[in-house]
Amino acid sequence: MTRISLDPATTLPQDGAAGALAGRVWRPDASGPSVVAIRGSAGGVRVLDVSRHFATMRDLCECPDPAKALAEADGEDIGSLADILSNTPPDSRDEGKPWLLSPVDLQAVKAAGVTFAISMLERVIEERARGDYTAAAAIRQEITALVGDDLSKLKPGSPEAMKLKEVLISQGAWSQYLEVGIGPDAEIFTKAPAMASVGTGADAGIHPVSTWNNPEPEVVLVVASTGTIVGATLGNDVNLRDVEGRSALLLGKAKDNNASATLGPFLRFFDATFTLDALRRAELTLTVQGPEGYVLKGSSSLSKISRDFTDLASQMLGRHHQYPDGAVLYTGTLFAPIDDRDAPGKGFTHKVGDIVTIAAPALGSLVNRIRLSTECPPWTFGTSHLMRNLARRGLI
């Protein structure tokens, strides 16, 4: 099985620890997780336990100015980032030393789908193919001929979008995916329960029933209970194309499985070094390295997203739906891998052992290894365990 290797140079953003970076670390000496600040320079980045100020990441995200609150918090130095990263992948872990976790805890883990034109067309193809990858190529050609492959300038819910909807209905080509892609309402769904996501270095899970699946590299918004977007991280919205293609009612099975929501490496809060406008211009890269030597590279430009981040956040959280512990929101992907990996016409699908790296200059890199969800470490530490642990430690 291919091993993951993590280090600060490839994990941190391009400006190192200059931004307001927060994460979560498992502390064996406390038998539980701690909120940490990432501080220092290129010569020595340290990890500081700030859980005395913020018992949970939720508490830090709920501060009026999380970046300022993090900067002002003192903490216990629990080691170098290099040492903690090297101890994070499960294959090389010393269970007696700290390792990095997913950077969120009590927040709801939500996702928006079909927010890019190419992604939308691929969802239509999945639906028409009924989960059969062998039919995808012909259907892709048919759909593209009808609607084109560049709908990035079409504003969802606009008169122009509604006119296109009428044309597609008359052609018998309307789809539920086109409805959320160009209609007024975004697709917002639950990606994983709180506490179930995994961080960088962890194994990412693919349900064993799936034979056609792919990574989805995404920017993930960090949204406070007020609806304010306070920062961002990276995420892989691991997707089972065959399962969702059979029926959209199988979305839960396609999206929410053991270790299928990856986040990290850190939350970066908005401050003078990182703003929402900068996030809107972000460029994501994806690399998949297969155990057989296969390499797939792709990219996703956030400037091409069809719905603004503030629109997506407001459709998720508002007077119609509250999240008292806040939420994180996967914002969708432009990248839909269709290149053949094995047999002609089969397109891309994962192999066990794939190493997936998602990166952005301002957010660093998120690295995970693909395994079957039944072979990934089971999720055993939930909200009740967290509350009891924090109480024993005198943090709540």
ZAMARGU-4260 file (C-alpha; in steps of 0.2 Angstrom, whole numbers, plus 5000, padded with zeros to 4 digits):
<rodrens>
0) 5000/5000/5000 | 5007/5017/4995 | 5012/5028/5010 | 5009/5046/5013 | 5023/5058/5018
5) 5018/5075/5025 | 5029/5090/5029 | 5027/5109/5032 | 5034/5114/5015 | 5020/5105/5005
10) 5006/5107/5018 | 5007/5125/5023 | 5000/5139/5012 | 5013/5148/5001 | 5015/5162/5014
15) 5019/5149/5027 | 5011/5152/5044 | 5009/5171/5041 | 4990/5169/5041 | 4978/5165/5055
20) 4979/5146/5054 | 4970/5135/5066 | 4969/5116/5067 | 4965/5101/5078 | 4977/5089/5085
25) 4974/5072/5094 | 4984/5073/5111 | 4987/5055/5118 | 4991/5062/5135 | 4974/5070/5136
30) 4965/5055/5126 | 4957/5068/5116 | 4958/5083/5103 | 4964/5100/5106 | 4962/5116/5096
35) 4979/5122/5090 | 4987/5138/5082 | 5000/5136/5069 | 5014/5149/5072 | 5032/5153/5067
40) 5043/5156/5052 | 5050/5145/5039 | 5064/5140/5050 | 5053/5133/5064 | 5034/5132/5063
45) 5027/5127/5080 | 5010/5120/5086 | 5002/5128/5101 | 4987/5121/5110 | 4975/5135/5113
50) 4961/5124/5120 | 4961/5134/5136 | 4954/5148/5127 | 4944/5138/5114 | 4938/5121/5120
55) 4931/5117/5102 | 4935/5124/5085 | 4916/5129/5085 | 4920/5141/5099 | 4934/5149/5090
60) 4924/5151/5074 | 4910/5159/5084 | 4921/5174/5090 | 4917/5191/5083 | 4934/5191/5074
65) 4942/5173/5074 | 4958/5179/5067 | 4961/5192/5080 | 4955/5180/5094 | 4967/5167/5088
70) 4982/5179/5087 | 4979/5185/5104 | 4978/5168/5112 | 4993/5161/5121 | 4995/5142/5121
75) 5005/5127/5126 | 5019/5122/5114 | 5016/5104/5110 | 5029/5102/5096 | 5035/5107/5079
80) 5023/5106/5064 | 5036/5095/5055 | 5035/5082/5069 | 5016/5082/5071 | 5014/5080/5052
85) 5026/5066/5051 | 5016/5057/5064 | 4999/5060/5056 | 4998/5046/5042 | 4992/5030/5050
90) 5006/5019/5043 | 5019/5029/5051 | 5010/5034/5067 | 5017/5033/5085 | 5001/5032/5095
95) 5010/5040/5110 | 5013/5056/5100 | 5001/5070/5094 | 4994/5069/5076 | 4984/5081/5065
100) 4965/5079/5064 | 4951/5086/5053 | 4951/5105/5058 | 4932/5105/5062 | 4922/5097/5076
105) 4904/5103/5081 | 4900/5111/5065 | 4888/5104/5053 | 4897/5097/5037 | 4886/5103/5022
110) 4890/5103/5003 | 4883/5112/4988 | 4882/5102/4972 | 4881/5107/4953 | 4889/5124/4956
115) 4899/5124/4940 | 4894/5121/4922 | 4905/5106/4918 | 4900/5098/4935 | 4882/5101/4930
120) 4884/5093/4913 | 4893/5078/4921 | 4878/5075/4933 | 4866/5075/4919 | 4877/5062/4910
125) 4877/5051/4926 | 4858/5052/4927 | 4855/5048/4909 | 4868/5034/4910 | 4859/5026/4925
130) 4876/5023/4933 | 4883/5014/4918 | 4900/5021/4913 | 4900/5013/4896 | 4886/5024/4891
135) 4893/5040/4897 | 4903/5045/4882 | 4889/5045/4869 | 4877/5054/4881 | 4891/5067/4885
140) 4892/5071/4866 | 4873/5072/4864 | 4871/5084/4879 | 4885/5095/4874 | 4878/5097/4857
145) 4861/5102/4864 | 4867/5115/4878 | 4885/5118/4874 | 4899/5116/4886 | 4901/5134/4893
150) 4887/5139/4904 | 4898/5149/4916 | 4891/5166/4911 | 4873/5160/4914 | 4867/5166/4930
155) 4856/5153/4939 | 4838/5159/4941 | 4840/5173/4928 | 4827/5176/4914 | 4840/5168/4902
160) 4842/5153/4912 | 4823/5151/4913 | 4822/5152/4894 | 4835/5139/4892 | 4825/5128/4904
165) 4810/5130/4893 | 4820/5125/4878 | 4827/5109/4887 | 4810/5104/4893 | 4803/5105/4875
170) 4818/5094/4869 | 4814/5081/4882 | 4831/5084/4890 | 4827/5092/4906 | 4836/5085/4922
175) 4835/5088/4940 | 4853/5092/4939 | 4850/5106/4927 | 4836/5112/4939 | 4849/5116/4953
180) 4862/5121/4941 | 4853/5135/4932 | 4837/5137/4943 | 4835/5149/4958 | 4838/5135/4971
185) 4855/5128/4975 | 4858/5110/4979 | 4863/5110/4998 | 4865/5093/5006 | 4873/5085/5022
190) 4890/5078/5018 | 4894/5070/5035 | 4888/5071/5053 | 4898/5083/5064 | 4914/5075/5071
195) 4914/5062/5056 | 4926/5071/5044 | 4945/5066/5042 | 4960/5077/5040 | 4975/5078/5029
200) 4986/5062/5029 | 4971/5051/5033 | 4963/5037/5022 | 4948/5043/5012 | 4934/5030/5010
205) 4925/5024/4995 | 4910/5013/4997 | 4914/4995/4991 | 4899/4994/4980 | 4905/5007/4969
210) 4915/5004/4953 | 4914/5022/4946 | 4920/5036/4957 | 4931/5051/4958 | 4938/5065/4969
215) 4930/5082/4970 | 4942/5095/4975 | 4933/5110/4983 | 4935/5126/4993 | 4925/5124/5010
220) 4918/5139/5018 | 4918/5141/5037 | 4902/5149/5042 | 4898/5155/5059 | 4880/5153/5067
225) 4876/5171/5062 | 4878/5166/5043 | 4895/5176/5042 | 4909/5167/5032 | 4924/5168/5043
230) 4937/5158/5034 | 4940/5143/5023 | 4949/5126/5021 | 4951/5113/5007 | 4940/5098/5005
235) 4937/5082/4995 | 4919/5078/4992 | 4922/5060/4988 | 4909/5055/4975 | 4902/5039/4969
240) 4896/5042/4951 | 4888/5026/4948 | 4878/5026/4964 | 4871/5044/4962 | 4869/5040/4944
245) 4857/5026/4947 | 4845/5038/4957 | 4847/5055/4965 | 4838/5048/4980 | 4854/5038/4983
250) 4864/5054/4986 | 4866/5049/5005 | 4874/5033/5000 | 4885/5041/4987 | 4891/5055/4998
255) 4891/5050/5016 | 4901/5035/5020 | 4915/5031/5033 | 4930/5043/5030 | 4922/5050/5014
260) 4923/5069/5020 | 4941/5075/5020 | 4945/5093/5026 | 4961/5102/5030 | 4975/5104/5032
265) 4970/5120/5043 | 4956/5133/5044 | 4962/5150/5038 | 4952/5164/5045 | 4950/5180/5035
270) 4962/5195/5040 | 4973/5207/5031 | 4982/5192/5023 | 4967/5183/5017 | 4950/5189/5011
275) 4934/5183/5004 | 4938/5192/4988 | 4954/5183/4987 | 4945/5166/4990 | 4934/5170/4975
280) 4949/5171/4964 | 4957/5155/4971 | 4964/5142/4959 | 4964/5124/4965 | 4975/5110/4959
285) 4971/5091/4960 | 4984/5077/4958 | 4980/5059/4959 | 4995/5047/4960 | 4990/5029/4957
290) 4999/5013/4964 | 5002/5007/4946 | 5011/5023/4941 | 4996/5032/4934 | 4995/5051/4936
295) 4980/5063/4934 | 4981/5082/4935 | 4968/5094/4935 | 4963/5111/4941 | 4947/5121/4946
300) 4945/5140/4945 | 4934/5148/4958 | 4931/5163/4947 | 4920/5151/4936 | 4908/5146/4949
305) 4890/5150/4945 | 4884/5155/4962 | 4893/5167/4974 | 4899/5161/4990 | 4888/5172/5000
310) 4873/5166/4990 | 4877/5148/4994 | 4880/5152/5013 | 4863/5161/5014 | 4854/5147/5005
315) 4861/5135/5018 | 4859/5146/5034 | 4846/5160/5038 | 4829/5162/5045 | 4824/5146/5036
320) 4837/5135/5044 | 4849/5139/5059 | 4865/5130/5064 | 4869/5136/5082 | 4886/5128/5081
325) 4890/5135/5063 | 4894/5125/5048 | 4907/5121/5035 | 4901/5121/5017 | 4909/5112/5002
330) 4906/5124/4987 | 4906/5112/4972 | 4920/5108/4959 | 4924/5112/4942 | 4934/5097/4940
335) 4925/5081/4933 | 4938/5068/4927 | 4933/5060/4911 | 4950/5053/4904 | 4951/5035/4902
340) 4962/5026/4915 | 4960/5008/4910 | 4948/5002/4896 | 4943/5015/4882 | 4927/5023/4886
345) 4927/5018/4904 | 4934/5036/4910 | 4941/5039/4927 | 4938/5029/4943 | 4949/5027/4959
350) 4960/5012/4963 | 4963/5008/4981 | 4980/5016/4986 | 4977/5032/4975 | 4985/5047/4983
355) 4975/5062/4981 | 4982/5080/4983 | 4971/5095/4983 | 4980/5112/4984 | 4978/5131/4984
360) 4991/5144/4987 | 4982/5152/5001 | 4976/5136/5009 | 4990/5124/5008 | 4988/5106/5003
365) 4976/5092/5008 | 4983/5074/5005 | 4973/5058/5007 | 4975/5040/5002 | 4960/5031/4994
370) 4954/5015/5003 | 4937/5006/5004 | 4926/5014/5018 | 4925/4997/5026 | 4944/4996/5028
375) 4947/5014/5034 | 4948/5017/5053 | 4930/5016/5060 | 4923/5032/5066 | 4922/5030/5085
380) 4924/5047/5093 | 4908/5057/5092 | 4901/5072/5100 | 4896/5063/5116 | 4914/5057/5118
385) 4921/5075/5115 | 4910/5082/5128 | 4915/5069/5141 | 4933/5071/5137 | 4933/5090/5138
390) 4924/5089/5154 | 4937/5078/5162 | 4950/5090/5156 | 4941/5105/5164 | 4939/5114/5148
395) 4920/5115/5149
</rodrens>
